[in-house]
Amino acid sequence: MKQLVLFLEEASAKAAFEGLLPRVLPEDVTVRYVVFEGKSDLEKQLGKRLRGWIQPHTAFLVLRDQDAADCQAVKQKLVHICQEAGKPCAVVRVACRELESWYFGELSAVEKALGIPKLSDQSRKSKYRIPDAIHSPSSELAKITNGRYQKVSGSREIGKFLSPDSANNVSVSFGHFLAGITKALTHAST
């Protein structure tokens, strides 16, 4: 039996993945979540947490929001931390700009989760067509849902409706995340 350990910047990601990952992962994979208190806490403690993990058949995936930082620089820093911790097979993914970009990639999931009829019609607006380019997706999502989207509770509900098929989500970084899960499981430590 394999184990997938996700190192996450914030609790909203865990809330979303608890609804999504059971529909993505094979039945013989268990999931553990290590949630940090923001990106600086993640970067500060990640190496220590990885070095201390000794269970066999474990795959590691690290996820951090890009926010306003350079995506490649963020990823390289995290990859370096994983390598220094002796876990070079850990997969690093960056949510461009924020986790909420992935929700804009599939507004029909948000519509169902929050019970807001015709919300998915918003995806036709030019500023939402490329979800990974939205400047502040969490603020924008709160705005178009009239405050009904709350980070943790909203993510918990939306995760239940996000498609496990990246073809249904126009966020490129969401597709990279799903591919990262497959890659991580392929390289699980023995």
trRosetta pair geometry for C-beta under 8 A, 3 or more apart (Angstrom, degrees):
i j d omega theta_ij theta_ji phi_ij phi_ji
1 28 5.2 -136 -122 -180 72 86
1 29 7.4 170 -173 -92 75 30
1 30 6.6 40 159 -7 116 102
1 57 6.7 110 89 124 45 149
2 28 6.5 72 24 122 82 89
2 29 4.9 -22 79 -109 97 80
2 30 7.6 -176 97 26 48 67
2 57 4.9 -125 -110 165 59 100
2 58 7.4 154 -166 -94 70 26
2 59 6.3 28 175 -8 117 106
2 185 6.1 85 139 -145 159 89
2 188 5.1 -83 -140 -109 118 172
3 29 7.0 150 -103 -161 21 67
3 30 5.0 -24 -113 67 77 92
3 31 7.5 159 -163 -90 66 20
3 32 6.3 19 178 -3 111 108
3 55 6.4 3 41 115 148 134
3 57 6.3 96 13 109 82 83
3 58 4.8 -24 72 -110 103 74
3 59 7.0 -178 90 25 49 70
3 188 7.7 129 51 -146 55 127
4 21 7.9 -152 80 -163 141 137
4 25 6.7 -129 8 -114 144 138
4 29 5.6 32 -13 176 107 116
4 30 7.3 -174 26 88 70 42
4 31 5.2 -22 69 -108 97 70
4 32 7.4 179 89 27 48 67
4 58 7.8 153 -93 -162 21 60
4 59 4.9 -22 -109 70 69 105
4 60 7.9 164 -160 -85 56 21
4 61 6.6 5 -175 5 99 112
4 181 7.0 16 -143 -149 150 88
4 184 6.4 86 -132 113 99 128
4 185 6.4 -40 -83 -79 111 91
4 188 8.0 -85 -84 -96 65 114
5 31 7.8 150 -91 -162 31 52
5 32 4.7 -17 -111 68 77 103
5 33 7.9 173 -158 -85 57 19
5 34 6.4 27 179 -7 99 109
5 53 6.8 -115 19 -135 173 154
5 58 5.9 15 -8 -174 114 108
5 59 7.0 174 22 84 70 49
5 60 5.2 -21 68 -107 99 68
5 61 7.4 168 85 28 50 66
6 13 7.7 -144 146 132 130 117
6 14 7.6 161 93 -97 126 75
6 17 6.6 -53 55 134 173 173
6 31 6.8 4 -2 -167 108 99
6 32 7.3 179 25 87 67 52
6 33 5.4 -18 66 -114 100 66
6 34 7.0 -174 90 29 49 70
6 61 5.2 -21 -109 72 71 97
6 62 7.8 154 -162 -93 53 26
6 63 6.5 -5 -169 7 100 111
7 34 4.9 -19 -109 71 65 110
7 36 7.2 33 -180 -21 82 112
7 42 6.6 123 154 -148 103 101
7 46 6.0 84 172 -123 154 97
7 49 6.8 136 -110 97 125 144
7 50 7.9 -42 -57 -64 149 93
7 60 6.9 17 -10 -169 108 96
7 61 7.2 -171 24 93 74 46
7 62 4.5 -17 64 -112 113 74
7 63 7.1 164 81 24 60 63
8 11 7.8 117 113 -79 127 22
8 13 4.2 -161 -158 81 131 134
8 14 5.6 -180 60 -50 162 84
8 17 7.8 -142 -79 5 146 141
8 33 6.2 -16 9 -163 125 95
8 34 6.9 156 22 79 73 53
8 35 5.1 -24 72 -109 105 67
8 36 6.8 -172 90 18 50 79
8 42 7.7 -105 117 -102 22 127
8 63 5.5 -2 -110 63 69 102
9 13 6.6 88 47 -5 75 141
9 36 5.8 -45 -137 62 32 104
9 38 6.3 3 -178 -162 88 21
9 39 5.1 -5 -137 -77 122 64
9 42 5.0 -57 -103 -39 67 147
9 63 6.8 -102 -5 105 91 72
9 64 4.9 101 -54 -122 125 66
9 65 5.9 -100 52 2 162 86
10 13 5.8 109 69 1 70 97
10 14 8.0 -134 111 2 46 89
10 35 6.8 17 170 -164 13 100
10 36 7.4 -52 -63 72 40 66
10 37 7.8 61 -105 -138 66 26
10 38 6.7 39 -76 -82 93 41
10 65 7.9 4 6 -15 118 118
10 99 7.8 -122 59 -9 114 141
10 151 7.6 -53 142 167 135 131
11 14 5.5 -53 -155 36 48 113
11 15 6.2 51 149 -24 74 103
11 35 5.3 58 -84 -171 62 149
11 151 7.9 86 79 127 88 110
11 152 5.4 -5 112 -105 109 115
12 15 5.4 -51 -148 35 36 116
12 16 6.5 35 154 -18 66 103
12 99 6.2 167 109 70 113 155
12 151 4.3 -82 -83 165 136 90
12 152 5.0 -115 -91 -87 73 54
12 154 7.8 0 -143 66 112 84
12 155 4.1 129 -171 -11 83 159
13 16 5.9 -55 -150 36 32 109
13 17 6.2 23 157 -14 67 112
13 35 7.5 170 61 -116 98 98
13 63 6.1 174 -162 96 154 133
13 99 5.5 -142 -86 -96 85 149
13 155 7.2 -72 -69 -179 20 151
14 17 5.9 -63 -142 42 29 106
14 18 6.3 39 158 -31 65 102
14 33 4.6 85 -120 -171 113 156
14 35 5.2 -52 -34 -77 137 126
15 18 6.1 -48 -151 21 26 114
15 19 7.7 13 154 -5 55 103
15 152 5.0 137 -32 -162 159 67
15 153 7.5 -89 -175 -78 154 17
15 155 4.3 95 89 97 114 106
15 156 3.9 -69 179 -68 108 77
15 159 6.4 -176 128 -8 61 141
16 19 6.4 -72 -170 40 36 102
16 20 6.0 12 150 -6 74 120
16 99 6.7 180 6 175 156 130
16 155 4.1 -74 -55 178 92 96
16 156 7.0 -103 -69 -74 42 28
16 158 6.2 -25 -119 81 96 95
16 159 3.6 166 -161 -74 49 115
16 162 7.1 42 -175 -4 101 142
17 20 5.3 -65 -132 50 40 104
17 21 4.8 32 177 -23 83 115
17 31 7.5 -157 141 176 116 152
17 33 7.2 150 76 -93 131 124
17 159 6.2 -94 -29 -141 16 139
18 21 7.0 -29 -102 31 16 104
18 22 7.8 21 176 -16 43 104
18 33 8.0 -48 -65 -39 92 147
18 156 7.0 -11 59 -131 117 77
18 159 6.3 77 57 115 62 154
19 22 7.6 -69 -171 25 21 102
19 156 6.5 121 -28 -173 125 47
19 157 7.6 80 -56 -151 166 9
19 158 7.6 148 68 85 148 40
19 159 3.1 126 53 110 113 97
19 160 3.7 -85 -164 -64 133 58
19 161 7.6 -7 145 0 135 48
19 162 7.4 108 103 26 106 96
20 23 6.3 -83 -172 43 41 102
20 24 6.1 22 148 -17 80 120
20 159 4.6 -97 -27 -168 90 87
20 160 7.6 -115 -57 -71 57 21
20 162 5.0 -17 -99 66 116 118
20 164 6.6 150 -171 -86 82 82
21 24 5.1 -65 -138 41 43 111
21 25 5.4 22 174 -12 83 113
21 31 5.6 66 128 -70 151 160
21 181 7.9 -174 -125 -126 96 149
22 25 6.8 -53 -119 41 23 98
23 164 4.5 -145 118 -45 101 137
24 164 4.4 -170 -82 -141 78 117
24 178 6.8 -130 -144 -134 134 93
24 181 6.4 27 143 108 131 166
25 29 4.4 -111 177 72 120 127
25 31 6.8 -166 -18 -54 167 111
25 181 7.2 -108 -84 171 85 132
25 185 7.9 160 -133 -76 90 146
26 29 5.2 92 63 -4 79 106
26 185 7.9 126 17 -166 111 157
29 185 6.6 -45 -105 -118 143 127
34 49 6.1 126 175 -175 160 150
36 39 7.8 101 99 -91 129 16
36 41 4.2 174 174 105 108 106
36 42 4.0 172 54 -71 162 73
36 45 6.4 172 -115 51 120 123
36 46 7.9 -46 -62 -64 147 81
37 41 4.3 72 58 -3 74 167
38 41 5.1 94 60 13 75 104
38 42 7.0 -131 105 -7 39 92
39 42 5.4 -52 -147 34 35 116
39 43 6.3 30 158 -15 68 105
39 64 5.5 86 -121 -155 98 115
39 65 6.8 -97 -70 49 122 86
39 67 7.3 -94 -28 -6 156 135
40 43 5.8 -53 -145 40 33 108
40 44 6.0 34 155 -22 65 111
41 44 5.7 -57 -142 38 29 112
41 45 6.1 -4 170 7 66 115
42 45 6.8 -79 -140 49 18 88
42 46 5.7 36 168 -53 63 108
42 62 7.6 128 178 -163 119 104
42 64 6.0 174 103 -94 158 112
43 46 6.2 -31 -127 3 22 118
43 64 8.0 45 -56 -101 89 153
43 77 6.9 -9 -130 137 120 122
43 78 7.3 -97 -105 -89 83 78
43 81 6.8 -150 -150 -64 65 157
45 48 5.5 -65 -162 45 60 111
45 49 5.7 57 145 -24 88 109
46 49 5.8 -64 -148 39 29 110
46 50 6.2 24 160 -17 68 109
46 62 6.6 40 -142 -122 135 134
46 78 7.1 -44 126 -141 173 81
46 81 5.1 55 92 141 123 141
46 82 7.4 -56 147 -69 120 68
46 85 7.3 -113 129 -38 77 152
47 50 5.9 -59 -146 38 28 108
47 51 6.2 27 158 -19 65 108
47 81 4.9 -114 -64 -172 94 91
47 82 7.9 -137 -98 -76 67 28
47 84 5.9 -26 -126 91 124 107
47 85 4.3 -164 -148 -72 67 113
48 51 5.9 -55 -145 36 28 110
48 52 6.4 21 158 -15 62 113
48 85 7.7 -106 -33 -117 17 119
49 52 6.0 -65 -150 40 27 109
49 53 6.8 33 153 -34 63 105
50 53 5.8 -53 -153 18 34 114
50 60 6.7 48 -120 -134 102 163
50 81 7.6 131 13 138 143 88
50 82 6.2 -171 -121 -127 170 62
50 85 3.7 68 87 138 123 150
50 86 7.2 170 131 57 104 73
50 87 4.6 -109 -179 7 123 141
50 90 6.6 -52 -126 -58 134 152
51 85 4.7 -118 -53 -159 81 89
51 86 6.2 86 -110 30 73 112
51 87 7.9 -128 -70 -19 45 106
53 58 6.3 -130 157 112 121 162
53 60 7.5 128 80 -79 161 123
53 87 7.5 32 60 -77 118 139
55 58 5.0 93 89 -45 93 130
56 189 6.3 -123 -146 113 51 88
56 190 5.7 7 -162 171 105 33
57 188 5.4 25 -165 145 48 127
57 189 6.9 -108 -54 81 12 60
57 190 6.4 36 -69 -117 61 45
58 188 6.0 169 79 -161 17 92
58 189 5.3 -9 55 44 75 102
59 89 7.8 -87 -134 126 67 110
59 91 7.7 4 174 7 97 109
59 184 4.0 109 171 149 117 91
59 185 4.9 -64 -55 -87 167 43
59 187 6.7 107 -122 75 95 67
59 188 4.0 -65 -59 -92 87 85
59 189 7.5 174 -77 5 42 69
60 82 7.2 169 107 -136 138 120
60 87 5.7 19 30 169 154 138
60 89 7.3 114 40 97 97 75
60 90 3.8 -38 91 -118 121 92
60 91 6.9 166 96 24 63 65
60 184 6.3 -139 65 -151 33 119
61 90 7.1 180 -82 -170 24 74
61 91 4.8 -17 -111 69 75 99
61 92 7.8 165 -161 -87 54 25
61 93 6.6 3 -175 6 99 110
61 180 5.7 111 -134 138 119 111
61 181 6.4 -23 -71 -95 158 59
61 184 4.7 -69 -63 -67 97 161
62 78 5.4 -168 111 176 144 130
62 82 6.7 -136 -11 -66 141 123
62 90 6.0 47 -15 158 106 117
62 91 7.2 -175 23 91 71 48
62 92 4.7 -18 65 -111 107 72
62 93 7.1 166 83 27 55 63
63 92 8.0 164 -78 -161 36 51
63 93 5.1 -14 -104 73 79 96
63 94 7.6 162 -153 -95 57 25
63 95 6.4 49 -177 -28 101 100
63 177 6.9 38 -109 -125 123 112
64 74 6.2 -143 93 171 127 121
64 78 6.4 -171 7 -69 134 147
64 92 7.9 -14 15 -167 100 93
64 94 5.9 -26 73 -116 78 71
64 95 7.2 -147 102 19 30 84
65 94 7.3 70 -173 -167 13 71
65 95 4.9 -40 -107 65 59 105
65 97 6.8 22 -175 147 96 47
65 98 4.7 9 -141 -117 128 60
65 99 6.3 -76 -85 -24 105 75
66 69 5.8 -142 -179 60 62 83
66 71 5.0 -25 -122 -94 127 82
66 74 6.0 -161 -121 18 63 160
66 94 5.0 76 -68 164 87 112
66 95 6.4 -135 -7 84 82 51
66 96 4.9 28 -3 -111 145 54
66 97 5.2 -92 66 -131 107 39
66 98 7.4 -110 44 -57 74 44
67 97 6.4 75 -103 -176 17 80
67 98 6.7 57 -81 -74 58 87
68 97 7.8 27 -67 -148 43 106
69 73 6.4 -116 164 74 102 110
69 74 5.0 101 111 -58 131 114
70 73 3.9 61 82 13 110 115
70 74 6.6 176 85 -15 55 83
71 74 5.8 -57 -150 33 28 111
71 75 6.4 23 156 -15 65 108
71 94 5.3 161 -153 101 85 152
71 96 6.0 -7 -101 -95 133 105
72 75 5.8 -56 -146 39 31 109
72 76 6.1 30 157 -19 66 109
73 76 5.9 -55 -143 38 29 110
73 77 6.4 33 157 -22 63 106
74 77 6.0 -58 -154 32 27 111
74 78 6.6 17 155 -11 63 109
74 94 5.3 102 97 -109 126 138
75 78 6.0 -63 -151 41 31 106
75 79 6.1 32 154 -21 68 108
75 92 5.4 141 -151 116 76 125
75 93 8.0 -4 -113 -128 105 14
75 94 5.2 -93 -67 -26 94 125
76 79 5.5 -52 -141 37 32 113
76 80 6.2 36 156 -22 64 105
77 80 5.8 -56 -153 34 28 113
77 81 6.7 30 150 -20 63 103
78 81 5.5 -48 -149 32 36 113
78 82 6.5 37 152 -18 65 103
78 92 4.4 142 105 -134 121 141
78 94 8.0 167 19 -68 143 95
79 82 5.7 -55 -152 36 33 112
79 83 6.4 32 151 -18 66 106
79 90 8.0 -179 -126 83 54 94
79 92 5.2 -111 -67 9 75 146
80 83 5.7 -54 -146 37 31 111
80 84 6.2 31 156 -18 65 108
81 84 5.8 -57 -146 39 28 111
81 85 6.3 23 155 -16 63 112
82 85 5.8 -63 -148 40 28 109
82 87 5.0 -83 -172 85 82 92
82 88 6.5 125 126 -105 96 29
82 90 3.9 -131 -151 57 137 129
82 92 6.6 -144 -14 -52 142 111
83 86 7.9 60 176 -57 31 16
83 87 7.5 -108 -82 67 23 50
83 88 4.9 46 -111 -98 74 82
85 90 7.9 19 69 -5 119 145
87 90 4.4 51 131 -29 110 112
87 189 7.6 -73 -130 -54 87 132
89 184 7.6 121 146 -137 88 58
89 187 3.9 -156 -168 147 123 126
89 188 7.8 -169 126 -81 140 10
89 189 6.7 162 56 -63 136 80
90 184 7.4 14 -151 -123 40 102
91 180 4.5 159 148 -168 136 95
91 181 7.9 -153 76 -70 153 24
91 183 5.2 120 -96 94 143 112
91 184 4.2 -102 8 -71 129 96
91 187 7.6 132 -47 50 100 127
92 180 7.9 -108 74 -143 19 137
93 173 7.3 129 177 -175 100 88
93 176 5.9 160 -137 121 109 99
93 177 4.9 111 170 -102 159 70
93 180 4.6 -96 -58 -32 125 170
94 173 6.8 -80 94 -145 62 127
95 98 5.9 16 118 177 118 18
95 99 5.0 -7 173 -75 168 51
95 101 6.3 160 169 40 92 113
95 102 6.6 -68 -145 -29 112 110
95 173 5.5 125 -140 136 42 138
95 177 7.2 19 -86 -65 80 130
96 101 6.0 -77 94 77 56 169
96 132 4.0 33 102 -160 113 106
96 133 7.9 4 143 -60 110 42
96 171 7.7 174 64 -170 90 98
96 172 7.3 -6 47 71 133 93
96 173 4.2 170 21 -46 93 145
97 101 5.4 128 38 -51 73 131
97 132 6.7 144 -13 -168 71 52
97 133 7.7 87 -29 -136 112 10
97 134 6.4 -122 23 76 131 67
97 135 7.0 109 -84 -167 173 18
97 136 7.4 -102 124 -95 147 28
97 137 5.8 153 69 -6 111 108
98 101 5.7 134 60 -16 57 91
98 136 7.5 34 -3 -156 136 44
98 137 4.8 -157 54 50 108 111
98 138 5.4 -62 114 -30 160 98
99 102 5.9 -44 -177 21 52 113
99 103 7.5 49 134 -16 70 98
99 137 7.9 -157 71 90 42 132
99 138 7.9 47 59 -71 80 101
99 155 7.0 15 128 -115 136 127
100 103 5.1 -43 -158 29 55 116
100 104 6.7 58 145 -18 72 96
100 137 3.7 175 95 123 105 109
100 138 4.5 163 -8 -75 153 60
100 140 7.6 153 130 57 133 90
100 141 4.9 -122 -169 -14 129 144
100 149 8.0 86 -128 163 122 145
101 104 5.6 -52 -155 36 39 112
101 105 6.6 49 144 -28 64 101
101 131 4.5 133 -174 146 76 96
101 132 5.1 76 176 -97 142 47
101 134 6.0 177 -109 42 87 108
101 137 4.6 -137 -65 -55 62 164
101 171 5.4 126 134 -125 89 131
101 173 6.6 45 97 49 132 125
101 174 7.7 -155 106 -40 87 98
102 105 5.2 -46 -156 24 38 122
102 106 7.3 -10 159 19 64 97
102 131 7.2 132 -76 130 17 143
102 162 7.2 15 145 -127 110 139
102 169 6.6 5 -164 -175 75 138
102 171 4.8 -124 -110 54 52 165
102 173 7.0 -98 -73 85 91 93
102 174 4.2 120 -126 -81 100 117
102 177 7.6 -22 -97 18 139 147
103 106 6.8 -82 -155 58 33 74
103 107 7.2 71 151 -93 68 52
103 109 6.8 -121 -143 80 70 112
103 110 5.2 80 179 -65 105 117
103 131 7.9 -178 66 -159 45 141
103 137 7.4 142 50 165 97 122
103 141 6.1 44 88 -111 135 142
103 158 5.5 -20 -115 -176 115 155
103 162 7.7 -86 -101 -86 62 111
104 107 6.2 7 -146 -64 39 91
104 123 7.4 149 -178 -106 68 86
104 128 5.6 -136 -168 -157 114 94
104 131 3.6 163 94 -127 110 115
104 134 6.0 89 11 -8 174 150
104 137 5.8 -113 -17 -141 129 116
104 140 7.5 16 -78 100 132 126
104 141 7.0 -120 -60 -78 92 101
104 171 6.9 103 74 -66 79 113
105 131 4.4 -113 -61 27 72 158
105 132 7.8 34 -69 -41 113 77
105 169 4.1 52 132 -178 117 85
105 170 4.7 -160 -150 57 79 61
105 171 3.0 -85 -66 -17 145 94
105 174 5.3 -148 62 4 165 144
106 109 4.5 40 121 2 109 115
106 110 7.4 142 103 -11 66 84
106 161 8.0 -173 127 120 121 90
106 162 5.9 118 71 -130 148 71
106 163 6.2 -163 -130 12 155 98
106 168 6.0 48 -110 131 123 87
106 169 4.4 -54 -45 -106 111 84
106 170 7.4 157 -58 14 61 71
106 171 7.6 -77 -15 3 80 103
106 174 7.9 -132 -11 123 109 176
107 110 5.1 -49 -153 37 52 115
107 111 6.1 62 147 -27 73 100
107 119 5.8 -142 168 125 106 89
107 120 4.3 152 104 -116 101 61
107 122 5.8 -157 -155 62 163 98
107 123 4.6 -158 19 -52 134 109
107 128 7.4 29 -50 165 136 139
108 111 5.3 -47 -147 32 35 120
108 112 6.5 33 155 -15 64 103
108 120 4.3 30 -77 -96 65 142
108 161 7.7 -136 115 153 71 121
109 112 6.0 -55 -150 39 30 107
109 113 6.0 27 155 -18 65 113
109 158 5.5 80 134 -162 105 79
109 161 3.8 159 -150 111 81 103
109 162 4.8 46 -142 -80 163 51
109 163 7.0 -129 -67 -17 123 72
110 113 5.7 -58 -138 41 29 110
110 114 5.9 -4 173 9 67 114
110 116 7.3 -22 132 43 83 118
110 119 5.9 -105 101 118 100 141
110 120 7.6 152 58 -74 89 74
110 141 7.3 -127 -132 -149 150 109
110 145 7.1 -110 168 -79 119 124
110 149 7.3 -19 -154 -87 115 122
110 158 5.6 -3 -94 -115 63 114
110 161 7.8 -165 -42 81 24 134
111 114 7.0 -72 -136 50 14 86
111 115 8.0 65 168 -103 48 6
111 116 5.5 -105 -133 70 58 78
111 117 7.1 66 -166 -119 105 18
111 118 7.3 169 -133 45 129 11
111 119 4.0 -174 -93 51 89 107
111 120 4.7 -58 -29 -33 144 92
112 115 7.5 15 -176 -72 25 44
112 161 4.7 164 79 -130 125 155
113 154 7.3 94 128 -165 128 63
113 157 3.9 129 -174 135 105 98
113 158 4.4 -116 7 -85 175 51
113 160 6.5 137 -106 54 102 96
113 161 4.9 -135 -55 13 96 135
114 119 7.3 48 66 -23 115 165
114 145 5.8 -33 147 -145 167 128
114 148 5.0 110 -168 126 127 128
114 149 6.5 -57 -86 -73 149 74
114 154 6.7 3 -79 -133 113 92
114 157 6.5 113 -66 108 61 142
114 158 7.5 -2 -34 -71 91 88
116 119 4.2 60 103 -46 111 127
116 145 6.0 -124 -49 -132 161 81
116 148 6.6 166 -60 58 123 155
118 121 4.8 -5 178 -3 83 123
119 122 5.9 -29 178 3 56 116
119 144 7.0 113 -151 142 97 107
119 145 7.1 20 -127 -96 138 78
120 123 5.7 -20 -177 0 62 116
121 124 6.1 -35 180 11 57 113
122 125 5.7 -30 -174 5 59 116
122 128 5.8 54 141 18 85 169
122 144 5.6 64 -125 -165 165 145
123 128 5.4 -117 -127 117 41 123
123 129 7.2 99 174 -93 66 52
123 170 7.8 127 -163 22 122 139
124 128 7.8 31 47 67 23 112
124 129 7.7 18 -159 -78 21 94
125 128 4.8 63 70 19 94 105
125 129 7.3 -145 91 -35 45 82
126 129 5.7 -36 -149 -2 37 119
127 134 6.9 85 159 -107 83 88
128 131 6.5 17 -171 -86 64 73
128 134 6.8 21 -112 -78 56 124
129 170 7.5 -72 -178 136 51 154
130 133 4.3 26 110 18 111 119
130 134 7.7 175 95 -36 65 71
130 170 7.7 -110 -115 139 37 114
131 134 5.8 -29 -160 -6 47 114
131 137 7.0 55 -175 -108 84 132
131 170 6.2 123 1 91 111 92
131 171 4.5 -60 74 -85 128 91
132 171 5.6 123 -51 -148 91 79
132 172 5.6 -50 -19 38 149 92
132 173 5.3 127 -106 -5 124 109
134 137 4.5 91 95 -78 126 84
134 140 5.6 -92 176 24 130 160
135 140 7.7 118 59 -40 73 125
136 139 4.1 12 126 29 119 117
136 140 5.9 142 90 -21 70 91
137 140 5.4 -59 -138 43 33 113
137 141 5.9 36 161 -24 69 106
138 141 5.8 -52 -145 34 28 111
138 142 6.6 30 154 -18 61 104
138 149 8.0 -157 -161 125 62 125
138 151 6.7 8 -148 -93 124 95
139 142 5.8 -54 -151 35 32 111
139 143 6.4 33 150 -21 64 107
140 143 5.5 -54 -151 34 32 115
140 144 6.5 17 159 -8 67 106
141 144 6.3 -58 -140 42 30 98
141 145 6.1 11 163 -2 65 115
141 149 4.7 -65 137 84 100 168
141 154 7.7 137 138 148 128 154
142 145 6.3 -72 -143 49 24 98
142 147 5.9 28 -176 -103 86 43
142 149 5.1 -124 -91 69 53 102
142 150 8.0 68 -107 -82 99 40
143 146 7.8 21 178 -73 29 32
145 148 4.2 -107 152 50 107 93
145 149 4.3 101 49 -16 152 97
145 154 7.8 119 91 -126 171 138
148 154 7.4 120 127 -98 65 115
149 154 4.1 66 -154 -122 66 160
150 153 4.7 26 76 47 114 102
150 154 4.9 155 53 -19 49 102
151 154 6.4 -1 -66 41 3 106
151 155 6.2 -1 166 -16 48 115
152 155 5.9 -57 -143 37 24 110
152 156 6.4 29 156 -24 61 105
153 156 5.6 -49 -149 30 32 117
153 157 6.7 25 155 -11 63 104
154 157 6.0 -61 -153 40 32 105
154 158 5.9 26 156 -16 69 112
155 158 5.7 -56 -135 42 30 108
155 159 6.0 41 162 -30 65 105
156 159 6.2 -52 -152 25 21 115
156 160 7.6 25 150 -22 53 101
157 160 6.1 -54 -167 21 37 113
157 161 7.5 8 150 1 65 109
158 161 6.1 -76 -160 46 41 99
158 162 6.3 53 149 -42 77 97
159 162 5.8 -36 -138 11 36 115
162 169 7.0 20 -162 -76 92 135
163 166 7.9 -176 101 -65 101 18
163 167 8.0 -77 120 63 140 63
163 168 3.7 14 59 71 162 142
163 169 6.1 -167 54 -37 103 97
164 178 7.3 136 -172 -126 59 129
165 168 5.1 76 83 0 94 105
165 169 7.9 157 95 1 55 90
166 169 5.7 -72 -151 48 49 101
166 174 6.2 168 -129 114 91 89
166 175 3.7 98 -170 -111 140 80
166 178 4.9 -150 -57 40 114 147
166 179 7.4 -14 -32 -36 158 87
169 174 4.7 -64 123 95 140 148
169 175 6.9 -176 81 -54 102 79
171 174 3.9 77 86 -1 111 111
171 175 7.1 178 97 -8 63 80
172 175 5.7 -54 -158 35 38 113
172 176 6.5 39 146 -19 68 104
173 176 5.3 -48 -147 36 41 115
173 177 6.4 50 150 -26 66 98
174 177 5.5 -48 -151 29 34 115
174 178 6.7 32 152 -15 64 101
175 178 5.9 -53 -150 36 33 109
175 179 6.3 31 153 -14 66 107
176 179 5.6 -56 -146 42 33 111
176 180 6.1 43 150 -30 64 105
177 180 5.4 -53 -151 30 30 118
177 181 7.0 37 151 -25 62 95
178 181 5.8 -44 -158 21 36 113
178 182 7.2 33 148 -12 62 101
179 182 5.7 -53 -158 36 40 112
179 183 6.3 41 147 -19 70 107
180 183 5.4 -52 -143 39 35 113
180 184 6.1 38 157 -23 68 104
181 184 5.8 -53 -147 34 28 111
181 185 6.4 24 157 -15 63 108
182 185 6.0 -61 -150 38 28 108
182 186 6.4 32 152 -24 64 107
183 186 5.7 -57 -152 32 31 114
183 187 6.5 2 160 4 66 111
184 187 6.3 -76 -150 51 28 93
184 188 7.1 63 149 -69 64 71
185 188 5.7 -4 -155 -39 40 109
